[in-house]
Amino acid sequence: MIELLLQALYSGLLQGGSYALIALGLALVFGAMKVINLAHGDLVLMAAYLAYTAESALGWHPLAAIVLALPATCVAAAGMHWTVSRIRTDREINSLLLTFGFAVVLANGFLLLWRADVHSAASPWLQDALVLGPLYSMHSEALSFAVSVVLLALLWWWLARSWQGRALRAVAANRDAAMLMGIAPGRTELLSFLLSGALAAFAGVALYCYGVIQPAYGSALTVKAFIITVLAGLGSIPGVLAAAVLLGICEALTVTLASSALQELTGMVLFLLVLFVMPNGLFGAKLRRG
């Protein structure tokens, strides 16, 4: 029983790292523009399908597909920013409708191009077992977790140390004050969307390497990313990783101790519980009053 619990914790940790990479792009845009990009999961899925195409049609290794996925998702993200930035009134509400429309278009595009079949990576090395004592995982799962941690650390450093990163944080904190300090909010917001697209590219290629993909999966990815963003709290990059790992472990324990049918319910219960007890999230800054 102890080995079973340890395996569940280990699997949840690795899954949480993958969740964090998926959620980070949505959290970045939400922090900079207060826009919930409901098409973010479909951007991730776009990268995953490009990885499938690179492997099946071009004979590439799935990991090499990042050279195709990266420009494609960044261009798509820039297009989303261009349309969202044209909204002049009630941007928070209207952007939900707009990005939901993007999600529907992308999902149906996947269905037309790649049909409704389920796909996964065929590379033997990615599917081979990685054994660490009593713990087991696939090479692709461990690699995805490592990439997630590295990218989160780089983004955290960039936001804290670079001028562009500090400008993005300033726009997220107070857009009008940032303008008075000489920061161009439009360019900064575009940068947040481009970074979101780049992160979606890495997340999508990783998703194809360790999991399965099908056209309707994008909405589920968006829901996961939104839950993690709320759990983490606004403006906390380490919080995104911690919240994602917490969600992954809770789901893994639920599958191990109860039933796999309750896996998705676990995330929603955790989401509602944290939202009720800690509205600012587990790691979000408290709002000042007065």
Sine and cosine of phi, psi and omega as CSV:
sin_phi,cos_phi,sin_psi,cos_psi,sin_omega,cos_omega
0.00,0.00,-0.63,0.78,0.00,-1.00
-0.91,0.42,-0.68,0.74,0.02,-1.00
-0.90,0.44,-0.59,0.81,0.03,-1.00
-0.90,0.43,-0.67,0.74,0.03,-1.00
-0.92,0.38,-0.65,0.76,0.04,-1.00
-0.89,0.46,-0.65,0.76,0.03,-1.00
-0.91,0.42,-0.63,0.78,0.03,-1.00
-0.90,0.44,-0.67,0.74,0.03,-1.00
-0.90,0.44,-0.67,0.75,0.01,-1.00
-0.91,0.42,-0.71,0.71,0.02,-1.00
-0.90,0.43,-0.64,0.77,0.04,-1.00
-0.90,0.43,-0.60,0.80,0.05,-1.00
-0.89,0.46,-0.74,0.68,0.00,-1.00
-0.91,0.42,-0.67,0.75,0.02,-1.00
-0.91,0.42,-0.61,0.79,0.03,-1.00
-0.89,0.46,-0.61,0.79,0.06,-1.00
-0.88,0.47,-0.64,0.77,0.05,-1.00
-0.92,0.38,-0.65,0.76,0.07,-1.00
-0.86,0.50,-0.64,0.77,-0.03,-1.00
-0.88,0.47,-0.66,0.75,0.00,-1.00
-0.91,0.42,-0.60,0.80,0.03,-1.00
-0.93,0.36,-0.65,0.76,-0.11,-0.99
-0.98,0.21,-0.41,0.91,-0.16,-0.99
-0.89,0.46,-0.64,0.77,0.01,-1.00
-0.90,0.44,-0.67,0.74,0.03,-1.00
-0.91,0.42,-0.66,0.75,0.01,-1.00
-0.90,0.44,-0.58,0.82,-0.01,-1.00
-0.91,0.40,-0.73,0.69,0.01,-1.00
-0.92,0.38,-0.65,0.76,0.01,-1.00
-0.89,0.45,-0.61,0.79,0.02,-1.00
-0.94,0.35,-0.61,0.79,-0.07,-1.00
-0.99,0.15,-0.62,0.78,-0.15,-0.99
-0.87,-0.50,-0.05,1.00,-0.09,-1.00
0.84,0.55,0.58,0.81,0.01,-1.00
-0.90,-0.44,0.80,-0.61,0.09,-1.00
-1.00,-0.04,0.95,-0.30,-0.06,-1.00
-0.99,0.15,0.99,-0.13,-0.03,-1.00
-0.96,0.29,-0.10,0.99,0.06,-1.00
-0.99,-0.16,0.10,0.99,-0.07,-1.00
-0.90,0.44,-0.67,0.74,0.03,-1.00
-0.87,0.49,-0.55,0.83,0.03,-1.00
-0.96,0.26,-0.46,0.89,0.16,-0.99
-0.90,0.44,-0.68,0.74,0.06,-1.00
-0.87,0.49,-0.69,0.72,-0.02,-1.00
-0.92,0.39,-0.53,0.85,0.08,-1.00
-0.86,0.50,-0.72,0.70,0.03,-1.00
-0.89,0.46,-0.63,0.78,0.01,-1.00
-0.89,0.45,-0.67,0.74,0.01,-1.00
-0.93,0.36,-0.55,0.84,0.08,-1.00
-0.92,0.40,-0.58,0.82,0.08,-1.00
-0.91,0.42,-0.65,0.76,0.06,-1.00
-0.88,0.47,-0.69,0.72,0.00,-1.00
-0.90,0.43,-0.65,0.76,0.01,-1.00
-0.89,0.46,-0.61,0.80,-0.01,-1.00
-0.98,0.22,-0.72,0.70,-0.13,-0.99
-0.99,0.16,-0.62,0.79,-0.08,-1.00
-0.99,-0.11,-0.57,0.82,-0.07,-1.00
-0.98,-0.21,-0.22,0.98,0.01,-1.00
0.98,0.21,0.30,0.95,0.00,-1.00
-0.98,0.17,0.35,-0.94,0.22,-0.98
-0.95,0.32,0.63,-0.77,-0.04,-1.00
-0.81,0.59,-0.57,0.82,-0.02,-1.00
-0.92,0.40,-0.48,0.88,0.00,-1.00
-0.95,0.31,-0.24,0.97,-0.03,-1.00
-0.93,0.36,-0.15,0.99,0.01,-1.00
-0.88,0.48,-0.46,0.89,0.00,-1.00
-0.94,0.33,-0.38,0.92,0.11,-0.99
-1.00,0.01,-0.66,0.75,-0.10,-1.00
-0.94,0.34,-0.61,0.79,-0.10,-1.00
-0.88,0.48,-0.80,0.60,0.02,-1.00
-0.92,0.39,-0.55,0.84,-0.03,-1.00
-0.91,0.41,-0.73,0.68,-0.02,-1.00
-0.94,0.33,-0.55,0.84,0.04,-1.00
-0.92,0.38,-0.65,0.76,0.05,-1.00
-0.90,0.43,-0.68,0.73,0.03,-1.00
-0.89,0.45,-0.66,0.75,0.02,-1.00
-0.91,0.42,-0.63,0.77,0.05,-1.00
-0.89,0.45,-0.62,0.79,0.06,-1.00
-0.90,0.43,-0.63,0.77,0.06,-1.00
-0.90,0.44,-0.67,0.74,0.02,-1.00
-0.89,0.46,-0.65,0.76,-0.03,-1.00
-0.86,0.51,-0.66,0.75,-0.01,-1.00
-0.97,0.25,-0.66,0.75,0.00,-1.00
-0.90,0.44,-0.62,0.78,-0.03,-1.00
-0.93,0.38,-0.27,0.96,0.03,-1.00
-0.99,0.15,-0.17,0.98,0.01,-1.00
-0.97,0.24,0.82,-0.57,-0.07,-1.00
-0.97,-0.24,-0.43,0.90,-0.03,-1.00
-0.80,-0.60,0.63,-0.78,0.04,-1.00
0.76,0.64,0.81,0.59,-0.10,-0.99
-0.89,0.45,-0.56,0.83,-0.03,-1.00
-0.88,0.47,-0.69,0.73,-0.03,-1.00
-0.98,0.21,-0.74,0.67,-0.06,-1.00
-0.92,0.40,-0.52,0.85,0.03,-1.00
-0.92,0.38,-0.50,0.87,0.08,-1.00
-0.88,0.48,-0.72,0.69,0.01,-1.00
-0.90,0.43,-0.66,0.75,-0.04,-1.00
-0.92,0.40,-0.76,0.65,-0.02,-1.00
-0.93,0.36,-0.50,0.87,0.11,-0.99
-0.90,0.43,-0.62,0.78,0.08,-1.00
-0.88,0.47,-0.67,0.74,0.09,-1.00
-0.85,0.53,-0.68,0.73,-0.02,-1.00
-0.88,0.47,-0.67,0.74,0.01,-1.00
-0.90,0.43,-0.69,0.73,0.01,-1.00
-0.89,0.46,-0.72,0.69,-0.02,-1.00
-0.90,0.43,-0.70,0.72,-0.02,-1.00
-0.87,0.48,-0.67,0.74,0.03,-1.00
-0.95,0.31,-0.51,0.86,0.10,-0.99
-0.90,0.43,-0.66,0.75,0.07,-1.00
-0.88,0.48,-0.65,0.76,-0.02,-1.00
-0.91,0.42,-0.63,0.78,0.00,-1.00
-0.95,0.32,-0.66,0.75,-0.09,-1.00
-0.99,0.17,-0.66,0.75,-0.13,-0.99
-0.88,-0.47,0.12,0.99,0.02,-1.00
0.89,0.46,-0.13,-0.99,-0.08,-1.00
-0.99,-0.10,0.18,0.98,-0.03,-1.00
-0.93,0.36,0.45,-0.89,0.06,-1.00
-1.00,-0.02,0.71,-0.70,-0.04,-1.00
-0.80,-0.61,0.47,-0.88,0.10,-1.00
-0.49,-0.87,0.27,-0.96,-0.05,-1.00
-0.92,0.39,0.61,-0.80,0.00,-1.00
-0.98,-0.20,-0.02,1.00,-0.04,-1.00
-0.92,0.40,0.84,-0.54,-0.02,-1.00
-0.88,0.48,-0.62,0.78,-0.06,-1.00
-0.90,0.43,-0.63,0.78,-0.01,-1.00
-0.91,0.42,-0.52,0.85,-0.05,-1.00
-1.00,-0.02,-0.20,0.98,-0.02,-1.00
-0.91,0.41,0.43,-0.90,-0.04,-1.00
-0.98,0.18,0.63,-0.77,0.14,-0.99
-0.93,-0.36,0.89,-0.46,-0.11,-0.99
-0.96,-0.28,0.83,-0.55,0.08,-1.00
-0.83,-0.55,1.00,0.04,-0.07,-1.00
0.90,0.43,-0.84,-0.54,0.00,-1.00
-1.00,0.06,0.05,1.00,-0.11,-0.99
-0.97,-0.24,0.62,-0.79,-0.06,-1.00
-0.78,-0.63,0.58,-0.81,0.13,-0.99
-0.35,-0.94,0.12,-0.99,0.12,-0.99
-1.00,0.02,0.43,-0.91,0.08,-1.00
-0.83,0.55,-0.63,0.78,-0.05,-1.00
-0.90,0.43,-0.58,0.81,0.01,-1.00
-0.92,0.39,-0.71,0.70,0.01,-1.00
-0.91,0.41,-0.64,0.77,0.02,-1.00
-0.91,0.42,-0.66,0.75,0.03,-1.00
-0.88,0.47,-0.67,0.75,0.03,-1.00
-0.89,0.45,-0.69,0.73,-0.01,-1.00
-0.90,0.45,-0.69,0.73,0.03,-1.00
-0.89,0.46,-0.64,0.77,0.01,-1.00
-0.87,0.49,-0.73,0.68,-0.02,-1.00
-0.90,0.44,-0.67,0.74,-0.01,-1.00
-0.90,0.43,-0.73,0.69,-0.01,-1.00
-0.91,0.41,-0.62,0.78,0.05,-1.00
-0.90,0.43,-0.65,0.76,0.01,-1.00
-0.91,0.42,-0.67,0.74,0.02,-1.00
-0.90,0.44,-0.67,0.74,0.01,-1.00
-0.92,0.40,-0.65,0.76,0.04,-1.00
-0.87,0.50,-0.72,0.70,0.01,-1.00
-0.90,0.44,-0.68,0.74,-0.02,-1.00
-0.90,0.44,-0.67,0.74,0.01,-1.00
-0.92,0.40,-0.54,0.84,-0.07,-1.00
-1.00,0.05,-0.49,0.87,-0.18,-0.98
-0.94,-0.35,-0.50,0.87,-0.09,-1.00
-1.00,0.03,0.39,-0.92,0.03,-1.00
-0.91,0.42,-0.68,0.74,0.00,-1.00
-0.89,0.45,-0.62,0.78,0.02,-1.00
-0.91,0.42,-0.67,0.75,0.03,-1.00
-0.93,0.38,-0.55,0.83,0.06,-1.00
-0.91,0.42,-0.65,0.76,0.02,-1.00
-0.90,0.44,-0.66,0.76,0.03,-1.00
-0.91,0.41,-0.59,0.81,0.01,-1.00
-0.91,0.41,-0.68,0.73,0.03,-1.00
-0.90,0.43,-0.62,0.78,0.02,-1.00
-0.91,0.41,-0.59,0.81,-0.04,-1.00
-0.97,0.23,-0.72,0.69,-0.03,-1.00
-0.36,-0.93,0.97,-0.23,-0.09,-1.00
-0.89,0.45,-0.69,0.72,-0.04,-1.00
-0.92,0.39,-0.68,0.73,0.02,-1.00
-0.90,0.43,-0.60,0.80,0.04,-1.00
-0.89,0.46,-0.62,0.78,0.04,-1.00
-0.89,0.46,-0.64,0.77,0.02,-1.00
-0.91,0.42,-0.40,0.92,0.01,-1.00
-1.00,-0.01,0.14,0.99,0.07,-1.00
1.00,-0.01,0.20,0.98,0.01,-1.00
-1.00,-0.02,0.70,-0.71,0.04,-1.00
-1.00,0.00,0.97,-0.24,-0.07,-1.00
-0.87,0.50,-0.59,0.81,-0.02,-1.00
-0.87,0.49,-0.72,0.69,0.02,-1.00
-0.91,0.41,-0.63,0.78,-0.01,-1.00
-0.91,0.40,-0.65,0.76,0.03,-1.00
-0.92,0.39,-0.61,0.80,0.09,-1.00
-0.88,0.47,-0.65,0.76,0.03,-1.00
-0.88,0.48,-0.63,0.77,0.01,-1.00
-0.90,0.44,-0.62,0.78,0.03,-1.00
-0.93,0.37,-0.64,0.77,0.02,-1.00
-0.90,0.44,-0.67,0.74,0.06,-1.00
-0.89,0.45,-0.62,0.78,0.05,-1.00
-0.88,0.48,-0.67,0.74,0.04,-1.00
-0.91,0.42,-0.64,0.77,0.02,-1.00
-0.90,0.44,-0.69,0.73,0.03,-1.00
-0.90,0.43,-0.60,0.80,0.05,-1.00
-0.90,0.45,-0.57,0.82,0.03,-1.00
-0.89,0.46,-0.75,0.66,0.02,-1.00
-0.90,0.44,-0.66,0.75,-0.01,-1.00
-0.90,0.43,-0.64,0.77,-0.02,-1.00
-0.93,0.37,-0.69,0.72,0.04,-1.00
-0.89,0.45,-0.65,0.76,0.05,-1.00
-0.90,0.44,-0.65,0.76,0.01,-1.00
-0.87,0.50,-0.69,0.72,0.01,-1.00
-0.91,0.42,-0.56,0.83,-0.05,-1.00
-0.94,0.34,-0.58,0.81,-0.08,-1.00
-0.94,-0.35,-0.18,0.98,-0.09,-1.00
-0.75,-0.67,-0.34,-0.94,0.05,-1.00
-0.87,-0.50,0.46,-0.89,-0.03,-1.00
-0.77,-0.64,0.52,-0.86,0.13,-0.99
-0.41,-0.91,0.38,-0.93,-0.23,-0.97
-0.84,0.54,-0.51,0.86,-0.08,-1.00
-1.00,0.06,0.07,1.00,-0.11,-0.99
-0.97,0.23,-0.28,0.96,-0.08,-1.00
-0.88,0.48,-0.67,0.74,-0.01,-1.00
-0.90,0.44,-0.61,0.79,0.04,-1.00
-0.90,0.43,-0.62,0.78,0.05,-1.00
-0.91,0.42,-0.64,0.77,0.03,-1.00
-0.89,0.45,-0.67,0.74,0.02,-1.00
-0.88,0.47,-0.70,0.72,0.04,-1.00
-0.85,0.52,-0.72,0.70,-0.04,-1.00
-0.90,0.44,-0.63,0.78,0.00,-1.00
-0.93,0.38,-0.67,0.74,0.05,-1.00
-0.85,0.52,-0.70,0.72,-0.02,-1.00
-0.92,0.39,-0.63,0.78,0.03,-1.00
-0.88,0.48,-0.68,0.74,0.02,-1.00
-0.93,0.37,-0.67,0.74,0.02,-1.00
-0.88,0.48,-0.66,0.75,-0.06,-1.00
-0.95,0.32,-0.62,0.78,-0.11,-0.99
1.00,-0.06,0.47,-0.88,-0.09,-1.00
-0.92,0.38,0.75,-0.66,0.15,-0.99
1.00,0.09,0.30,0.95,-0.03,-1.00
-0.85,-0.52,0.98,-0.18,0.04,-1.00
-0.93,0.37,-0.74,0.67,0.09,-1.00
-0.87,0.49,-0.52,0.86,0.04,-1.00
-0.89,0.45,-0.56,0.83,0.04,-1.00
-0.88,0.47,-0.71,0.70,0.02,-1.00
-0.90,0.43,-0.71,0.71,-0.01,-1.00
-0.90,0.44,-0.68,0.73,0.01,-1.00
-0.91,0.41,-0.63,0.78,0.01,-1.00
-0.92,0.40,-0.67,0.75,0.04,-1.00
-0.90,0.43,-0.66,0.75,0.05,-1.00
-0.86,0.51,-0.71,0.70,0.02,-1.00
-0.90,0.44,-0.69,0.72,0.00,-1.00
-0.88,0.47,-0.68,0.73,0.00,-1.00
-0.92,0.39,-0.68,0.74,0.02,-1.00
-0.88,0.48,-0.66,0.75,0.02,-1.00
-0.91,0.41,-0.68,0.74,-0.01,-1.00
-0.90,0.43,-0.65,0.76,0.04,-1.00
-0.92,0.39,-0.60,0.80,0.04,-1.00
-0.89,0.45,-0.70,0.71,0.02,-1.00
-0.90,0.44,-0.63,0.77,-0.06,-1.00
-0.96,0.28,-0.69,0.72,-0.13,-0.99
-1.00,-0.07,-0.35,0.93,-0.06,-1.00
-0.83,-0.55,-0.99,-0.10,-0.05,-1.00
-0.44,-0.90,0.54,-0.84,0.04,-1.00
-0.92,0.40,-0.36,0.93,0.03,-1.00
-0.92,0.39,-0.33,0.94,-0.03,-1.00
-0.99,-0.11,0.05,1.00,-0.10,-0.99
-0.87,0.49,-0.75,0.66,-0.02,-1.00
-0.94,0.35,-0.53,0.85,0.02,-1.00
-0.90,0.43,-0.56,0.83,-0.01,-1.00
-0.85,0.53,-0.71,0.70,0.00,-1.00
-0.88,0.47,-0.66,0.75,-0.01,-1.00
-0.93,0.36,-0.63,0.78,0.04,-1.00
-0.90,0.44,-0.69,0.72,0.03,-1.00
-0.89,0.45,-0.65,0.76,0.03,-1.00
-0.86,0.50,-0.77,0.63,-0.03,-1.00
-0.92,0.39,-0.60,0.80,-0.01,-1.00
-0.91,0.42,-0.73,0.68,0.01,-1.00
-0.92,0.39,-0.64,0.76,0.00,-1.00
-0.89,0.46,-0.57,0.82,-0.01,-1.00
-0.97,0.23,-0.68,0.74,-0.09,-1.00
-1.00,0.09,-0.66,0.75,-0.06,-1.00
-0.76,-0.65,0.99,0.11,-0.08,-1.00
-0.85,0.52,-0.44,0.90,0.00,-1.00
-1.00,0.07,0.05,1.00,-0.02,-1.00
1.00,0.00,0.16,-0.99,-0.04,-1.00
-0.93,0.37,-0.52,0.86,-0.10,-1.00
-0.80,-0.60,0.14,0.99,-0.01,-1.00
-0.97,0.24,0.47,-0.88,0.02,-1.00
-0.96,0.30,0.59,-0.81,0.03,-1.00
-0.96,0.28,0.62,-0.78,0.01,-1.00
-0.96,0.28,0.66,-0.75,0.03,-1.00
-1.00,0.04,0.59,-0.81,0.03,-1.00
-0.86,-0.51,0.50,-0.86,0.04,-1.00
1.00,-0.06,0.00,0.00,0.00,0.00
